[in-house]
């Protein structure tokens, strides 16, 4: 299995609450996509983040859907705007 490779990393503060989030997109092997050599895919995950201590809190969002920049920046946009993330369906 190949190493996880960081692609994008962002810190986002919610406009309304001031809550900070750490958003990370990595390329990794998929355990659900068959036997080695496993297929690689991009996964974006967000956690609550304490900027003062530099520690991550609970995970608040996850997606592996869509083009890497789109999934990362859409998660950042939603966390900035509302403090929450909702997966966007293809038909929306």
N, CA, C and O atoms as a GROMACS GRO file, in nm:
protein
  368
    1UNK      N    1   0.084  -0.120   0.000
    1UNK     CA    2   0.000   0.000   0.000
    1UNK      C    3   0.088   0.125   0.000
    1UNK      O    4   0.190   0.132   0.068
    2UNK      N    5   0.046   0.222  -0.076
    2UNK     CA    6   0.119   0.348  -0.083
    2UNK      C    7   0.087   0.434   0.039
    2UNK      O    8  -0.015   0.416   0.106
    3UNK      N    9   0.176   0.526   0.066
    3UNK     CA   10   0.156   0.620   0.176
    3UNK      C   11   0.040   0.715   0.145
    3UNK      O   12   0.014   0.747   0.029
    4UNK      N   13  -0.029   0.760   0.250
    4UNK     CA   14  -0.126   0.868   0.232
    4UNK      C   15  -0.049   0.993   0.194
    4UNK      O   16   0.057   1.022   0.251
    5UNK      N   17  -0.101   1.068   0.099
    5UNK     CA   18  -0.033   1.187   0.051
    5UNK      C   19  -0.124   1.308   0.069
    5UNK      O   20  -0.233   1.314   0.013
    6UNK      N   21  -0.077   1.405   0.149
    6UNK     CA   22  -0.156   1.526   0.170
    6UNK      C   23  -0.162   1.605   0.040
    6UNK      O   24  -0.060   1.626  -0.026
    7UNK      N   25  -0.281   1.649   0.005
    7UNK     CA   26  -0.301   1.728  -0.115
    7UNK      C   27  -0.334   1.874  -0.080
    7UNK      O   28  -0.279   1.967  -0.140
    8UNK      N   29  -0.423   1.893   0.016
    8UNK     CA   30  -0.467   2.027   0.056
    8UNK      C   31  -0.490   2.031   0.206
    8UNK      O   32  -0.530   1.931   0.266
    9UNK      N   33  -0.465   2.147   0.266
    9UNK     CA   34  -0.489   2.165   0.410
    9UNK      C   35  -0.535   2.308   0.430
    9UNK      O   36  -0.473   2.402   0.381
   10UNK      N   37  -0.647   2.324   0.504
   10UNK     CA   38  -0.701   2.458   0.529
   10UNK      C   39  -0.748   2.470   0.673
   10UNK      O   40  -0.786   2.372   0.737
   11UNK      N   41  -0.744   2.593   0.722
   11UNK     CA   42  -0.807   2.628   0.849
   11UNK      C   43  -0.918   2.726   0.817
   11UNK      O   44  -0.896   2.823   0.745
   12UNK      N   45  -1.036   2.700   0.870
   12UNK     CA   46  -1.154   2.780   0.837
   12UNK      C   47  -1.222   2.822   0.966
   12UNK      O   48  -1.242   2.741   1.056
   13UNK      N   49  -1.258   2.950   0.975
   13UNK     CA   50  -1.336   2.999   1.088
   13UNK      C   51  -1.478   3.028   1.040
   13UNK      O   52  -1.498   3.099   0.942
   14UNK      N   53  -1.575   2.973   1.112
   14UNK     CA   54  -1.715   2.996   1.076
   14UNK      C   55  -1.747   3.144   1.094
   14UNK      O   56  -1.719   3.203   1.198
   15UNK      N   57  -1.805   3.202   0.992
   15UNK     CA   58  -1.839   3.344   0.990
   15UNK      C   59  -1.931   3.383   1.107
   15UNK      O   60  -1.916   3.491   1.163
   16UNK      N   61  -2.026   3.297   1.143
   16UNK     CA   62  -2.127   3.330   1.244
   16UNK      C   63  -2.084   3.297   1.387
   16UNK      O   64  -2.116   3.372   1.479
   17UNK      N   65  -2.013   3.186   1.405
   17UNK     CA   66  -1.982   3.140   1.541
   17UNK      C   67  -1.837   3.162   1.582
   17UNK      O   68  -1.806   3.163   1.702
   18UNK      N   69  -1.747   3.178   1.485
   18UNK     CA   70  -1.605   3.192   1.516
   18UNK      C   71  -1.536   3.059   1.541
   18UNK      O   72  -1.415   3.056   1.567
   19UNK      N   73  -1.611   2.946   1.533
   19UNK     CA   74  -1.552   2.814   1.552
   19UNK      C   75  -1.448   2.789   1.443
   19UNK      O   76  -1.471   2.820   1.326
   20UNK      N   77  -1.334   2.734   1.482
   20UNK     CA   78  -1.228   2.703   1.386
   20UNK      C   79  -1.237   2.556   1.347
   20UNK      O   80  -1.267   2.470   1.429
   21UNK      N   81  -1.210   2.528   1.219
   21UNK     CA   82  -1.209   2.392   1.167
   21UNK      C   83  -1.078   2.368   1.091
   21UNK      O   84  -1.023   2.458   1.028
   22UNK      N   85  -1.030   2.244   1.099
   22UNK     CA   86  -0.915   2.199   1.023
   22UNK      C   87  -0.968   2.107   0.913
   22UNK      O   88  -1.034   2.008   0.943
   23UNK      N   89  -0.940   2.140   0.786
   23UNK     CA   90  -0.988   2.062   0.672
   23UNK      C   91  -0.867   2.007   0.598
   23UNK      O   92  -0.776   2.082   0.560
   24UNK      N   93  -0.866   1.875   0.579
   24UNK     CA   94  -0.753   1.810   0.514
   24UNK      C   95  -0.801   1.717   0.404
   24UNK      O   96  -0.895   1.640   0.422
   25UNK      N   97  -0.735   1.725   0.289
   25UNK     CA   98  -0.764   1.634   0.177
   25UNK      C   99  -0.639   1.553   0.150
   25UNK      O  100  -0.531   1.608   0.129
   26UNK      N  101  -0.656   1.420   0.151
   26UNK     CA  102  -0.544   1.330   0.126
   26UNK      C  103  -0.578   1.236   0.011
   26UNK      O  104  -0.695   1.209  -0.017
   27UNK      N  105  -0.475   1.186  -0.053
   27UNK     CA  106  -0.490   1.077  -0.148
   27UNK      C  107  -0.452   0.951  -0.073
   27UNK      O  108  -0.346   0.945  -0.010
   28UNK      N  109  -0.538   0.850  -0.080
   28UNK     CA  110  -0.510   0.727  -0.007
   28UNK      C  111  -0.564   0.606  -0.081
   28UNK      O  112  -0.644   0.618  -0.175
   29UNK      N  113  -0.518   0.488  -0.037
   29UNK     CA  114  -0.569   0.363  -0.092
   29UNK      C  115  -0.710   0.340  -0.039
   29UNK      O  116  -0.742   0.376   0.074
   30UNK      N  117  -0.792   0.281  -0.121
   30UNK     CA  118  -0.927   0.247  -0.080
   30UNK      C  119  -0.934   0.099  -0.045
   30UNK      O  120  -0.905   0.014  -0.128
   31UNK      N  121  -0.973   0.070   0.077
   31UNK     CA  122  -0.989  -0.070   0.117
   31UNK      C  123  -1.116  -0.129   0.057
   31UNK      O  124  -1.129  -0.251   0.050
   32UNK      N  125  -1.208  -0.045   0.014
   32UNK     CA  126  -1.335  -0.092  -0.041
   32UNK      C  127  -1.327  -0.117  -0.192
   32UNK      O  128  -1.424  -0.165  -0.251
   33UNK      N  129  -1.216  -0.087  -0.254
   33UNK     CA  130  -1.208  -0.096  -0.400
   33UNK      C  131  -1.127  -0.216  -0.447
   33UNK      O  132  -1.068  -0.211  -0.555
   34UNK      N  133  -1.123  -0.323  -0.371
   34UNK     CA  134  -1.062  -0.446  -0.419
   34UNK      C  135  -0.924  -0.474  -0.364
   34UNK      O  136  -0.870  -0.400  -0.282
   35UNK      N  137  -0.869  -0.583  -0.413
   35UNK     CA  138  -0.738  -0.631  -0.370
   35UNK      C  139  -0.625  -0.542  -0.423
   35UNK      O  140  -0.643  -0.472  -0.522
   36UNK      N  141  -0.509  -0.546  -0.356
   36UNK     CA  142  -0.394  -0.470  -0.405
   36UNK      C  143  -0.360  -0.509  -0.547
   36UNK      O  144  -0.378  -0.626  -0.581
   37UNK      N  145  -0.312  -0.422  -0.630
   37UNK     CA  146  -0.289  -0.283  -0.591
   37UNK      C  147  -0.422  -0.208  -0.581
   37UNK      O  148  -0.500  -0.203  -0.676
   38UNK      N  149  -0.445  -0.150  -0.466
   38UNK     CA  150  -0.570  -0.080  -0.441
   38UNK      C  151  -0.579   0.047  -0.524
   38UNK      O  152  -0.478   0.108  -0.558
   39UNK      N  153  -0.699   0.086  -0.554
   39UNK     CA  154  -0.720   0.212  -0.624
   39UNK      C  155  -0.701   0.326  -0.526
   39UNK      O  156  -0.733   0.313  -0.408
   40UNK      N  157  -0.649   0.435  -0.575
   40UNK     CA  158  -0.628   0.554  -0.492
   40UNK      C  159  -0.746   0.648  -0.511
   40UNK      O  160  -0.805   0.654  -0.619
   41UNK      N  161  -0.781   0.720  -0.406
   41UNK     CA  162  -0.886   0.820  -0.418
   41UNK      C  163  -0.858   0.934  -0.322
   41UNK      O  164  -0.776   0.922  -0.232
   42UNK      N  165  -0.928   1.044  -0.343
   42UNK     CA  166  -0.913   1.163  -0.258
   42UNK      C  167  -1.022   1.163  -0.153
   42UNK      O  168  -1.138   1.134  -0.182
   43UNK      N  169  -0.983   1.196  -0.031
   43UNK     CA  170  -1.078   1.203   0.080
   43UNK      C  171  -1.055   1.333   0.155
   43UNK      O  172  -0.942   1.368   0.188
   44UNK      N  173  -1.164   1.404   0.183
   44UNK     CA  174  -1.157   1.529   0.258
   44UNK      C  175  -1.229   1.510   0.390
   44UNK      O  176  -1.343   1.464   0.394
   45UNK      N  177  -1.161   1.547   0.499
   45UNK     CA  178  -1.216   1.533   0.635
   45UNK      C  179  -1.197   1.665   0.707
   45UNK      O  180  -1.096   1.734   0.690
   46UNK      N  181  -1.296   1.701   0.790
   46UNK     CA  182  -1.288   1.822   0.872
   46UNK      C  183  -1.306   1.787   1.019
   46UNK      O  184  -1.385   1.699   1.055
   47UNK      N  185  -1.232   1.856   1.103
   47UNK     CA  186  -1.241   1.841   1.248
   47UNK      C  187  -1.260   1.979   1.310
   47UNK      O  188  -1.220   2.080   1.253
   48UNK      N  189  -1.320   1.982   1.428
   48UNK     CA  190  -1.314   2.104   1.509
   48UNK      C  191  -1.167   2.124   1.541
   48UNK      O  192  -1.092   2.026   1.552
   49UNK      N  193  -1.124   2.249   1.557
   49UNK     CA  194  -0.983   2.275   1.580
   49UNK      C  195  -0.967   2.388   1.680
   49UNK      O  196  -1.033   2.492   1.669
   50UNK      N  197  -0.880   2.368   1.777
   50UNK     CA  198  -0.847   2.471   1.876
   50UNK      C  199  -0.720   2.541   1.829
   50UNK      O  200  -0.611   2.486   1.841
   51UNK      N  201  -0.736   2.661   1.777
   51UNK     CA  202  -0.623   2.734   1.720
   51UNK      C  203  -0.517   2.766   1.826
   51UNK      O  204  -0.398   2.767   1.795
   52UNK      N  205  -0.560   2.791   1.949
   52UNK     CA  206  -0.465   2.827   2.056
   52UNK      C  207  -0.374   2.711   2.094
   52UNK      O  208  -0.255   2.730   2.116
   53UNK      N  209  -0.430   2.589   2.104
   53UNK     CA  210  -0.350   2.473   2.145
   53UNK      C  211  -0.298   2.392   2.029
   53UNK      O  212  -0.208   2.309   2.046
   54UNK      N  213  -0.354   2.414   1.909
   54UNK     CA  214  -0.313   2.337   1.792
   54UNK      C  215  -0.364   2.194   1.793
   54UNK      O  216  -0.303   2.107   1.731
   55UNK      N  217  -0.475   2.170   1.864
   55UNK     CA  218  -0.528   2.033   1.875
   55UNK      C  219  -0.660   2.019   1.801
   55UNK      O  220  -0.747   2.106   1.806
   56UNK      N  221  -0.672   1.904   1.732
   56UNK     CA  222  -0.798   1.871   1.666
   56UNK      C  223  -0.898   1.820   1.768
   56UNK      O  224  -0.862   1.754   1.866
   57UNK      N  225  -1.024   1.851   1.743
   57UNK     CA  226  -1.133   1.798   1.824
   57UNK      C  227  -1.205   1.690   1.746
   57UNK      O  228  -1.144   1.612   1.673
   58UNK      N  229  -1.336   1.686   1.764
   58UNK     CA  230  -1.414   1.580   1.698
   58UNK      C  231  -1.424   1.603   1.548
   58UNK      O  232  -1.423   1.716   1.500
   59UNK      N  233  -1.434   1.491   1.476
   59UNK     CA  234  -1.454   1.498   1.331
   59UNK      C  235  -1.596   1.545   1.304
   59UNK      O  236  -1.690   1.496   1.366
   60UNK      N  237  -1.611   1.642   1.212
   60UNK     CA  238  -1.743   1.698   1.184
   60UNK      C  239  -1.790   1.674   1.041
   60UNK      O  240  -1.908   1.694   1.012
   61UNK      N  241  -1.702   1.632   0.951
   61UNK     CA  242  -1.743   1.612   0.812
   61UNK      C  243  -1.644   1.523   0.740
   61UNK      O  244  -1.526   1.515   0.776
   62UNK      N  245  -1.694   1.455   0.635
   62UNK     CA  246  -1.610   1.369   0.552
   62UNK      C  247  -1.675   1.354   0.415
   62UNK      O  248  -1.797   1.340   0.404
   63UNK      N  249  -1.593   1.357   0.310
   63UNK     CA  250  -1.641   1.332   0.175
   63UNK      C  251  -1.528   1.277   0.090
   63UNK      O  252  -1.410   1.302   0.117
   64UNK      N  253  -1.565   1.203  -0.010
   64UNK     CA  254  -1.470   1.153  -0.108
   64UNK      C  255  -1.529   1.169  -0.246
   64UNK      O  256  -1.488   1.103  -0.342
   65UNK      N  257  -1.625   1.258  -0.254
   65UNK     CA  258  -1.705   1.273  -0.374
   65UNK      C  259  -1.659   1.394  -0.455
   65UNK      O  260  -1.644   1.504  -0.402
   66UNK      N  261  -1.636   1.371  -0.584
   66UNK     CA  262  -1.607   1.482  -0.674
   66UNK      C  263  -1.460   1.511  -0.693
   66UNK      O  264  -1.373   1.447  -0.634
   67UNK      N  265  -1.434   1.610  -0.777
   67UNK     CA  266  -1.300   1.657  -0.808
   67UNK      C  267  -1.235   1.711  -0.680
   67UNK      O  268  -1.302   1.776  -0.600
   68UNK      N  269  -1.107   1.685  -0.661
   68UNK     CA  270  -1.038   1.714  -0.534
   68UNK      C  271  -1.051   1.860  -0.491
   68UNK      O  272  -1.082   1.886  -0.374
   69UNK      N  273  -1.029   1.955  -0.580
   69UNK     CA  274  -1.040   2.095  -0.540
   69UNK      C  275  -1.184   2.132  -0.505
   69UNK      O  276  -1.209   2.206  -0.410
   70UNK      N  277  -1.278   2.079  -0.582
   70UNK     CA  278  -1.420   2.108  -0.555
   70UNK      C  279  -1.462   2.056  -0.419
   70UNK      O  280  -1.527   2.127  -0.343
   71UNK      N  281  -1.425   1.930  -0.387
   71UNK     CA  282  -1.468   1.874  -0.259
   71UNK      C  283  -1.405   1.949  -0.142
   71UNK      O  284  -1.471   1.974  -0.041
   72UNK      N  285  -1.278   1.984  -0.155
   72UNK     CA  286  -1.210   2.055  -0.046
   72UNK      C  287  -1.269   2.195  -0.025
   72UNK      O  288  -1.303   2.233   0.086
   73UNK      N  289  -1.279   2.270  -0.134
   73UNK     CA  290  -1.326   2.408  -0.120
   73UNK      C  291  -1.474   2.418  -0.089
   73UNK      O  292  -1.517   2.513  -0.023
   74UNK      N  293  -1.554   2.322  -0.136
   74UNK     CA  294  -1.696   2.323  -0.099
   74UNK      C  295  -1.712   2.297   0.050
   74UNK      O  296  -1.797   2.359   0.115
   75UNK      N  297  -1.632   2.206   0.106
   75UNK     CA  298  -1.639   2.183   0.250
   75UNK      C  299  -1.597   2.309   0.325
   75UNK      O  300  -1.662   2.348   0.422
   76UNK      N  301  -1.489   2.373   0.282
   76UNK     CA  302  -1.444   2.498   0.346
   76UNK      C  303  -1.552   2.606   0.336
   76UNK      O  304  -1.579   2.676   0.433
   77UNK      N  305  -1.614   2.618   0.219
   77UNK     CA  306  -1.717   2.720   0.198
   77UNK      C  307  -1.835   2.700   0.292
   77UNK      O  308  -1.882   2.794   0.355
   78UNK      N  309  -1.881   2.576   0.302
   78UNK     CA  310  -1.996   2.549   0.389
   78UNK      C  311  -1.961   2.570   0.536
   78UNK      O  312  -2.041   2.626   0.611
   79UNK      N  313  -1.844   2.524   0.578
   79UNK     CA  314  -1.804   2.544   0.719
   79UNK      C  315  -1.789   2.692   0.751
   79UNK      O  316  -1.826   2.737   0.859
   80UNK      N  317  -1.735   2.768   0.658
   80UNK     CA  318  -1.722   2.912   0.677
   80UNK      C  319  -1.860   2.978   0.690
   80UNK      O  320  -1.881   3.062   0.777
   81UNK      N  321  -1.950   2.939   0.603
   81UNK     CA  322  -2.082   3.003   0.597
   81UNK      C  323  -2.175   2.961   0.710
   81UNK      O  324  -2.243   3.045   0.769
   82UNK      N  325  -2.177   2.830   0.743
   82UNK     CA  326  -2.278   2.780   0.838
   82UNK      C  327  -2.222   2.706   0.958
   82UNK      O  328  -2.292   2.686   1.057
   83UNK      N  329  -2.096   2.664   0.951
   83UNK     CA  330  -2.039   2.583   1.059
   83UNK      C  331  -2.074   2.436   1.047
   83UNK      O  332  -2.042   2.357   1.135
   84UNK      N  333  -2.140   2.400   0.936
   84UNK     CA  334  -2.178   2.261   0.911
   84UNK      C  335  -2.149   2.226   0.766
   84UNK      O  336  -2.135   2.314   0.680
   85UNK      N  337  -2.141   2.093   0.739
   85UNK     CA  338  -2.120   2.048   0.602
   85UNK      C  339  -2.230   1.950   0.566
   85UNK      O  340  -2.264   1.861   0.644
   86UNK      N  341  -2.285   1.967   0.446
   86UNK     CA  342  -2.386   1.876   0.392
   86UNK      C  343  -2.339   1.834   0.253
   86UNK      O  344  -2.311   1.919   0.168
   87UNK      N  345  -2.331   1.702   0.231
   87UNK     CA  346  -2.293   1.650   0.101
   87UNK      C  347  -2.391   1.699  -0.004
   87UNK      O  348  -2.513   1.691   0.016
   88UNK      N  349  -2.340   1.750  -0.115
   88UNK     CA  350  -2.426   1.797  -0.224
   88UNK      C  351  -2.451   1.680  -0.318
   88UNK      O  352  -2.357   1.616  -0.365
   89UNK      N  353  -2.577   1.652  -0.344
   89UNK     CA  354  -2.614   1.544  -0.435
   89UNK      C  355  -2.592   1.589  -0.579
   89UNK      O  356  -2.604   1.708  -0.610
   90UNK      N  357  -2.560   1.495  -0.665
   90UNK     CA  358  -2.536   1.527  -0.806
   90UNK      C  359  -2.655   1.593  -0.873
   90UNK      O  360  -2.637   1.672  -0.965
   91UNK      N  361  -2.778   1.562  -0.828
   91UNK     CA  362  -2.897   1.615  -0.893
   91UNK      C  363  -2.944   1.746  -0.832
   91UNK      O  364  -3.048   1.798  -0.872
   92UNK      N  365  -2.869   1.800  -0.739
   92UNK     CA  366  -2.910   1.930  -0.679
   92UNK      C  367  -2.862   2.045  -0.763
   92UNK      O  368  -2.887   2.160  -0.729
   0.00000   0.00000   0.00000
